[in-house]
Amino acid sequence: MSAGGVVTHYRDRMDGTELLGFDTGALCEWLTVRRRVWHFPVGIANGVFQASPAVVVRERSVVS
């Protein structure tokens, strides 16, 4: 399987919360490097968005 196929397959399964998790993670890293105090609340939001898909997947697997 080519690398492009893996990336395409993974992108098809991403939802909005995963994209927000990635975006807030990148923003948090940028704010940390720039030494801005806003990295802390953005990091908390990142944790929430990163944990949300894992909880949804776990609930779906328990129900199925």
Backbone bond lengths (Angstrom), bond angles and torsions (degrees), N, CA, C in turn:
res aa  C-N    CA-C-N  psi(-1)  N-CA   C-N-CA  omega(-1)  CA-C   N-CA-C  phi
1 M - - - 1.451 - - 1.522 108.25 -
2 S 1.294 116.66 133.90 1.460 120.33 -178.02 1.524 110.72 -77.34
3 A 1.307 115.66 159.64 1.468 120.53 179.39 1.520 110.47 -63.09
4 G 1.313 116.62 -35.46 1.459 119.80 178.56 1.523 111.86 -63.04
5 G 1.325 116.62 -36.84 1.461 120.34 178.24 1.511 112.36 -66.17
6 V 1.322 116.15 -36.95 1.462 120.53 178.65 1.515 110.01 -67.08
7 V 1.321 116.58 -44.43 1.460 120.73 -179.78 1.521 110.31 -63.73
8 T 1.318 116.80 -43.76 1.464 120.33 179.52 1.529 110.31 -63.36
9 H 1.326 116.59 -43.06 1.460 120.05 180.00 1.530 110.72 -62.42
10 Y 1.315 116.73 -41.99 1.460 119.98 179.96 1.515 111.19 -67.75
11 R 1.326 117.82 -39.89 1.470 120.29 -179.48 1.518 111.42 -65.09
12 D 1.310 117.44 -31.87 1.460 119.81 179.26 1.518 111.71 -64.92
13 R 1.331 117.35 -26.93 1.453 120.48 -176.48 1.526 112.77 -95.57
14 M 1.330 118.82 -3.94 1.464 120.71 -179.15 1.524 109.83 -76.95
15 D 1.315 115.44 140.65 1.453 119.21 175.36 1.525 108.99 -115.46
16 G 1.310 115.69 -175.82 1.456 121.16 -175.13 1.519 114.35 -62.74
17 T 1.334 117.21 -36.45 1.460 118.66 -178.48 1.529 111.22 -69.43
18 E 1.320 117.43 -33.82 1.465 119.61 176.95 1.524 110.88 -68.09
19 L 1.316 116.22 -38.94 1.456 119.29 177.12 1.528 110.94 -66.12
20 L 1.325 117.04 -40.89 1.462 119.94 176.01 1.525 110.75 -64.34
21 G 1.316 117.20 -37.08 1.454 120.81 176.84 1.515 111.76 -62.44
22 F 1.314 116.63 -42.23 1.463 120.16 177.76 1.519 110.60 -65.66
23 D 1.323 116.66 -45.80 1.465 120.61 -178.08 1.524 112.05 -63.99
24 T 1.335 117.14 -44.25 1.457 119.00 179.49 1.526 111.32 -68.76
25 G 1.326 117.43 -31.28 1.463 120.39 175.88 1.516 111.45 -65.98
26 A 1.314 116.43 -44.27 1.464 120.14 177.90 1.521 110.83 -64.55
27 L 1.324 117.02 -41.62 1.457 120.78 177.96 1.525 111.15 -64.08
28 C 1.310 117.11 -40.79 1.460 121.44 178.99 1.528 110.70 -62.47
29 E 1.326 116.87 -43.20 1.463 120.04 177.76 1.524 110.84 -62.15
30 W 1.308 116.71 -43.80 1.463 120.49 -179.91 1.527 110.67 -63.05
31 L 1.336 116.87 -43.84 1.465 120.28 178.87 1.521 111.71 -65.21
32 T 1.314 117.23 -35.67 1.469 120.59 178.19 1.522 110.60 -65.63
33 V 1.317 116.88 -44.77 1.462 120.53 179.27 1.523 110.59 -63.51
34 R 1.320 116.66 -37.82 1.467 121.16 179.65 1.530 112.38 -79.66
35 R 1.352 116.43 -2.36 1.468 123.66 178.96 1.533 112.01 58.92
36 R 1.299 114.34 50.35 1.464 121.22 176.62 1.526 108.61 -104.49
37 V 1.324 115.77 140.82 1.459 120.26 -176.52 1.538 111.37 -69.88
38 W 1.308 118.32 -17.45 1.469 121.54 -178.91 1.523 112.53 -69.48
39 H 1.343 117.94 -6.46 1.461 118.65 178.90 1.530 111.16 -65.07
40 F 1.330 117.13 -26.75 1.465 119.19 -177.31 1.535 112.44 -69.19
41 P 1.346 120.72 -54.29 1.474 118.27 178.40 1.528 113.44 -65.81
42 V 1.331 116.36 -32.22 1.469 118.82 177.20 1.527 109.54 -67.47
43 G 1.329 117.21 -36.46 1.459 120.87 176.65 1.520 112.39 -64.87
44 I 1.327 116.69 -37.36 1.471 119.68 176.11 1.521 110.35 -64.61
45 A 1.331 116.72 -44.40 1.470 120.31 177.14 1.525 110.33 -60.75
46 N 1.316 116.66 -38.91 1.466 121.02 177.95 1.524 110.51 -60.35
47 G 1.317 117.30 -43.57 1.460 120.78 178.46 1.513 112.42 -62.09
48 V 1.310 116.67 -39.00 1.472 120.97 178.76 1.525 110.20 -66.03
49 F 1.326 116.45 -46.13 1.464 119.42 -178.63 1.526 111.75 -69.28
50 Q 1.313 118.36 -32.38 1.462 120.79 178.76 1.529 111.21 -73.49
51 A 1.314 117.99 -32.18 1.461 121.31 -178.46 1.525 112.25 -81.12
52 S 1.320 118.08 -26.73 1.466 121.55 -175.92 1.523 113.36 -57.98
53 P 1.337 120.33 -49.86 1.473 118.84 179.98 1.520 112.76 -63.03
54 A 1.325 118.13 -33.72 1.465 120.34 179.75 1.513 110.81 -66.08
55 V 1.318 117.72 -38.05 1.465 121.47 178.50 1.516 110.07 -67.84
56 V 1.323 117.53 -42.05 1.465 121.09 -179.90 1.523 110.16 -64.39
57 V 1.317 118.24 -44.00 1.466 121.30 179.71 1.515 110.09 -63.47
58 R 1.318 116.94 -41.55 1.464 120.12 -179.83 1.532 110.33 -63.85
59 E 1.334 117.78 -42.15 1.459 120.64 178.81 1.524 111.18 -63.64
60 R 1.320 116.99 -39.86 1.458 120.09 179.49 1.516 111.88 -65.53
61 S 1.328 116.95 -39.11 1.453 119.12 -178.74 1.526 111.88 -71.70
62 V 1.324 117.57 -29.34 1.464 120.34 177.47 1.517 110.36 -71.22
63 V 1.323 116.58 -39.68 1.462 121.62 -178.39 1.534 110.14 -70.79
64 S 1.308 117.07 -39.79 1.473 120.31 -174.90 1.490 113.08 -67.20
